[in-house]
Amino acid sequence: MDGTTSTGPAPPEAPLAPAAEGTPLYVHLPFCAAKCHYCDFFSVPDEGHDLEGMVAAILREAEERAPRRPRTLFVGGGTPSLLPIPLLRRLLDGLHELTGWRDSVEEATAECNPESLDRDKARAFVDLGVPRLSVGVQALDDQALALFGRVHTADDSLRALEAAREGGVEALNADLIYAWPGQTLEAWEHDVHAILGFSTEHLSAYNLTYEEDTRFKRWLDRGDLHQAPEELELALFDAVRSAAAGAGLGAYEISNYSLTNQESRHNLNYWRAGDYVGLGPGAVSKVGSVRAGAPRGIAPYLRWIESSGHATAWRDAPSARTRLAEAWWLGLRLAEGLSAKEALERAGWDSRSANEDPAAPVVEELLELGMLERSGERLRLSAQGLPVADAVAGRFLRELSEADGPATEAPAG
């Protein structure tokens, strides 16, 4: 949906219940310099849009819905670094006035793209209380970047990482994508080592996926693109884990690596099925067992915020079985894994209404297949299960939540 399409005359749903003090806060700025060909998050090109009006609307929504004293803040998108420094200051100062986030957060992060990150912008983020930046490098190959629809070059990425350090950024993450058409193992190893050469505290490396309603998926369906062979995907996965380990970055999640105590606390909350509040068009929130989301459109979001102070386009209350499936799906992404007790607690399962854990048969089957391993009460993906984590997660989702429809995807951040 583009930024001018309406989804209805008025929000059909009531907003979620207020979130508890300390609940993590996500702010979605939907504007990018260009729409990437693989991206299925809600974003639109910034040209012609009112950035000041969007910031004002997000602050208006924050008055109604933002948690007080959030323990993490993540400003994502879209491309938050597109905001001019005065507008960035207005957003972050306004959020502090409403929530007190600067006095409460354990971690504050903003997403940036190389074309809009220089030393002054990096310094502004740091001075405004956001010392952790996540830079969307994606590749150090200009042909791949053009295929992705990115507007920056490999040199732009290297300059942006340098600018982040010069601007005083204390915790630096770089996002990379692998298994894109035409990629080689040698080129991937070069890119990873080049990024790690900046002594990044965190690295995110995502296997390219062909999401519905993206150009990449349409090109794949037409035969214009071809997926990387499975054996190459596995080799690329092994290569980044090895290189990250060599630089002292542990694989704490399937696609994320960090120095000790530099894990993304905001994202850990998602993987541990915690509550969160999302502000902005397309943002999702979860409070207790209920989730809700804003419209994926600029015009309805702005109109609904002006009239109601919230823009709740949908609400979802998954069953306990679906929540349990999602607890396993998300928890097994982490190297720490989870116990059956934790999964039930995260799902809000009422043990008094059931004599057994409905996930137990799935767990036992995956243990027998060698996809999971047990350490005391905790279960985690085995070396055999790690490369096929999506298939393992799919087993829980199919067996436990089939009657409820597909589980909701966790938000990015």
Long-range contacts (C-beta under 8 A, 24 or more apart in sequence): 1-42, 1-295, 1-296, 1-297, 2-44, 2-297, 3-30, 3-44, 3-49, 3-297, 3-298, 3-299, 4-297, 4-298, 4-299, 5-297, 5-299, 5-300, 6-297, 6-299, 6-300, 6-303, 7-295, 7-296, 7-297, 7-300, 7-313, 8-300, 8-313, 10-304, 10-307, 10-308, 11-304, 11-308, 11-310, 11-311, 11-312, 11-313, 12-313, 13-292, 13-312, 13-313, 13-314, 13-315, 14-312, 14-315, 15-64, 15-65, 15-292, 15-310, 15-312, 16-65, 16-285, 16-287, 16-290, 16-291, 16-292, 16-312, 16-315, 17-287, 17-288, 17-290, 18-65, 18-67, 18-287, 19-65, 19-67, 19-275, 19-276, 19-277, 19-285, 19-287, 20-67, 20-275, 21-67, 21-68, 21-69, 22-67, 22-69, 22-70, 22-71, 22-104, 23-67, 23-70, 23-71, 23-275, 23-276, 23-277, 23-287, 24-67, 24-70, 24-71, 24-72, 24-73, 24-74, 24-266, 24-269, 24-274, 24-275, 24-276, 24-277, 25-66, 25-67, 25-70, 25-72, 25-73, 25-74, 25-95, 25-99, 25-101, 25-276, 25-277, 25-279, 26-74, 26-76, 26-266, 26-276, 26-277, 26-278, 26-279, 26-283, 26-411, 26-413, 27-58, 27-73, 27-74, 27-75, 27-76, 27-80, 27-91, 27-95, 27-278, 27-279, 27-280, 27-283, 28-76, 28-77, 28-78, 28-278, 28-279, 28-280, 28-281, 28-282, 28-283, 29-54, 29-58, 29-75, 29-76, 29-77, 29-78, 29-79, 29-80, 29-82, 29-83, 29-280, 30-54, 30-77, 30-78, 30-280, 30-281, 30-282, 30-298, 31-77, 31-78, 31-79, 31-82, 32-77, 32-78, 32-79, 32-82, 32-113, 33-79, 33-82, 33-113, 33-115, 33-116, 33-151, 34-149, 34-150, 34-151, 35-149, 36-148, 36-149, 36-150, 37-147, 37-148, 37-149, 37-214, 37-215, 37-216, 37-219, 38-148, 38-149, 38-177, 38-208, 38-209, 38-210, 38-211, 38-214, 38-215, 38-216, 39-211, 39-214, 40-211, 40-212, 40-213, 40-214, 41-77, 41-78, 41-282, 41-412, 42-281, 42-282, 42-296, 43-77, 43-78, 43-79, 44-298, 46-79, 46-82, 49-298, 51-82, 51-83, 51-84, 51-87, 52-87, 53-302, 54-280, 54-298, 54-302, 55-83, 55-87, 55-90, 55-91, 55-94, 57-301, 57-302, 57-305, 57-306, 58-91, 58-279, 58-280, 59-91, 59-94, 59-95, 59-98, 60-305, 60-306, 60-309, 61-279, 61-280, 61-305, 61-309, 61-310, 61-311, 62-94, 62-95, 62-98, 62-99, 62-279, 63-98, 63-309, 64-309, 64-310, 65-277, 65-279, 65-285, 65-309, 65-310, 66-95, 66-98, 66-99, 66-277, 66-279, 67-99, 67-277, 68-99, 68-100, 69-99, 69-100, 69-101, 69-103, 69-104, 70-99, 70-101, 70-104, 70-105, 70-277, 71-104, 71-105, 71-106, 71-107, 71-265, 72-105, 72-106, 72-107, 72-108, 72-109, 72-265, 72-266, 72-269, 73-101, 73-105, 73-107, 73-108, 73-109, 73-130, 73-266, 74-108, 74-109, 74-110, 74-266, 74-267, 74-413, 75-108, 75-109, 75-110, 75-111, 75-130, 76-110, 76-111, 76-412, 76-413, 77-111, 78-111, 79-111, 79-112, 79-113, 79-116, 79-136, 80-110, 80-111, 80-112, 81-110, 81-111, 81-112, 81-113, 81-116, 81-117, 81-121, 81-125, 82-113, 82-116, 85-120, 85-121, 85-124, 88-121, 88-124, 88-125, 88-128, 89-124, 89-128, 92-128, 92-129, 92-130, 93-128, 96-129, 101-129, 102-129, 105-129, 106-265, 107-132, 107-264, 107-265, 107-266, 108-132, 109-133, 109-134, 109-173, 109-264, 109-266, 109-413, 110-134, 111-136, 112-136, 112-160, 112-164, 113-150, 113-152, 113-160, 114-152, 114-156, 114-157, 114-159, 114-160, 115-151, 115-152, 115-156, 117-160, 117-163, 117-164, 118-160, 118-163, 119-163, 119-166, 119-167, 120-167, 121-163, 121-167, 122-163, 122-164, 122-166, 122-167, 122-168, 122-169, 123-167, 123-168, 124-167, 125-167, 125-169, 126-167, 126-168, 126-169, 126-170, 131-168, 131-169, 131-170, 131-171, 132-169, 132-170, 132-171, 132-172, 132-173, 133-164, 133-169, 133-171, 133-172, 133-173, 134-173, 134-174, 134-175, 134-202, 134-204, 135-160, 135-161, 135-164, 135-172, 135-173, 135-174, 135-175, 136-175, 137-161, 137-174, 137-175, 137-176, 137-195, 138-175, 138-176, 138-177, 139-176, 139-177, 139-180, 139-191, 140-190, 140-191, 140-194, 140-195, 141-183, 141-187, 141-191, 143-182, 144-180, 144-182, 144-183, 147-180, 147-181, 148-177, 148-180, 149-215, 158-194, 161-195, 161-198, 161-200, 162-198, 165-198, 171-201, 171-202, 171-262, 172-198, 172-200, 172-201, 172-202, 173-200, 173-201, 173-202, 173-203, 173-204, 173-264, 174-198, 174-200, 174-202, 174-203, 174-204, 175-204, 175-205, 175-206, 176-203, 176-204, 176-205, 176-206, 176-240, 177-205, 177-206, 177-207, 177-208, 178-205, 178-206, 178-207, 178-208, 178-233, 178-236, 178-237, 178-240, 179-207, 179-208, 179-227, 179-228, 179-232, 179-233, 179-236, 180-208, 180-228, 181-225, 181-226, 181-227, 181-228, 183-228, 183-232, 183-236, 185-232, 185-235, 185-236, 185-239, 188-236, 188-239, 188-240, 189-239, 189-243, 192-239, 192-240, 192-243, 192-244, 193-243, 196-243, 196-244, 196-247, 196-249, 199-247, 200-249, 201-258, 201-259, 201-262, 202-249, 202-256, 202-257, 202-258, 202-259, 202-262, 202-263, 202-264, 203-240, 203-244, 203-249, 203-256, 203-257, 203-258, 204-255, 204-256, 204-257, 205-240, 205-244, 205-255, 205-256, 205-257, 206-255, 207-233, 207-236, 207-237, 207-255, 234-387, 237-387, 250-335, 251-335, 252-334, 252-335, 252-336, 253-333, 253-334, 253-335, 254-333, 254-381, 254-386, 254-389, 264-413, 266-413, 267-413, 268-334, 270-330, 270-410, 270-411, 270-413, 271-330, 271-331, 271-333, 271-334, 271-410, 272-330, 272-331, 272-334, 272-346, 273-323, 273-326, 273-327, 273-330, 273-331, 273-346, 273-347, 276-411, 278-411, 281-311, 283-411, 284-408, 284-411, 288-348, 289-317, 289-318, 289-320, 289-323, 289-348, 290-315, 290-316, 290-317, 291-315, 291-316, 291-317, 291-318, 291-408, 292-316, 316-408, 318-401, 318-404, 318-407, 318-408, 319-401, 319-403, 319-404, 320-347, 320-348, 320-349, 320-350, 321-358, 321-400, 321-401, 321-403, 321-404, 322-400, 322-401, 322-404, 322-407, 323-347, 323-348, 323-349, 324-349, 324-358, 324-359, 324-396, 324-400, 325-359, 325-396, 325-397, 325-399, 325-400, 325-401, 325-407, 326-397, 326-401, 326-407, 326-408, 326-410, 328-359, 328-362, 328-363, 328-393, 328-396, 328-400, 329-393, 329-396, 329-397, 329-407, 330-410, 332-372, 332-379, 332-380, 332-381, 332-389, 332-392, 332-393, 333-389, 333-393, 334-380, 335-380, 336-378, 336-380, 337-375, 337-378, 337-379, 337-380, 337-381, 338-378, 338-379, 338-380, 339-377, 339-378, 339-379, 340-377, 340-379, 341-377, 358-400, 359-396, 359-399, 359-400, 361-399, 362-395, 362-396, 362-399, 362-400, 365-395, 366-392, 366-395
